[in-house]
Amino acid sequence: MTPDNPTPEDSVEELFENAPCGYLITDADGTIIRANATFLTLSGRSREALLAGTTFQQLLTIPGRIYYDTHVRPLLAMQGYVREIAFDLQRSAHAKALPIVMNATRTLDSMHGTHRLRILVFDASDRRQYERELLLARRIADEATQTERRAREDAERANRAKDDFLALVSHELRTPLSAILGWTQILRRTGNDTGKLEQGLAI
């Protein structure tokens, strides 16, 4: 068949190779049987290296391998699929690990009578960056909220201090003013009583 008239098989193969996500087919223990071009790019490995008995787990960082064996493998055996599992893909001994998100389905290969894993791998670099920015924004918002709360508490304390001060001043002024008012009324009633006048002025 010419390139201008691809067969359905050619179309499926092209879709497999050029899918926007990494696509792996492995046997039940994770040994890679097929890997598309997108996954080769993500992993930084050649097809020959991946198909030489490499397991998907071997491509993960050590914490990822442990999590795969203790959580992902049992879930696949029990329910047949996992969704949105985050891992770090170890690209090479010296390269920085690549954040990925994995979806996997366990199916029965009727032709060979064995189970296969179909694994989709998505580059999560942008997602991690988004999560970091989101966490930073939340931290800034929390700090602003705390600053606002502290300012409100300071203003409330200042208002209480002002009220306490005014109450104290009012109390302190009330006693002498009562005496002045009282003696003013007495002096008005007594007229020219010199003794009362002198006593009132002294008070």
RAFEN-V26538 format. One line per field, one symbol per residue. ss: DSSP state (@ for helix, = for strand, . for the rest). phi: phi as a letter, one per 20 degrees, with the letter a starting at -180 (. if undefined). psi: psi as a letter, one per 30 degrees, with the letter a starting at -180 (. if undefined). A space follows every 10 residues. Layout:
ss=???
phi=???
psi=???
This chain:
ss=..@@@..@@@ @@@@@@@... .======... =====.@@@@ @@@...@@@@ ....=.@@@= .@@@@@@@@@ @@@@@@@@@. =========. .......=== =========. ...======= ===.@@@@@@ @@@@@@@@@@ @@@@@@@@@@ @@@@@@@@@@ @@@@@@@@@@ @@@@@@@@@@ @@@@@@@@@@ ...@@@@@@@ @@.
phi=.fgfcffgff fffffffdgf cfccccefen ffdbbefffg ffemceffff eenfeggfee fggffffgfe cfgffffedn accleecdee fafdeffdfc cdcbcdceef fdmcecdddd cdfdgfffff ffffffffff ffffffffff ffffffffff ffffffffff ffefffffff ffffffffee meffffffff fff
psi=klffikleee eeeeeeegkf lkkkklaegf kkekkleeee eefglleeee ghgkleeffl leeeeeeeef eeeeeeeefg llkhkklkkj elfflkkkkl kkkkkklkjf efglklkjkk kkkgeeeeee eeeeeeeeee eeeeeeeeee eeeeeeeeee eeeeeeeeee eefeeeeeee eefeeeeeef cgjeeeeeee ee.
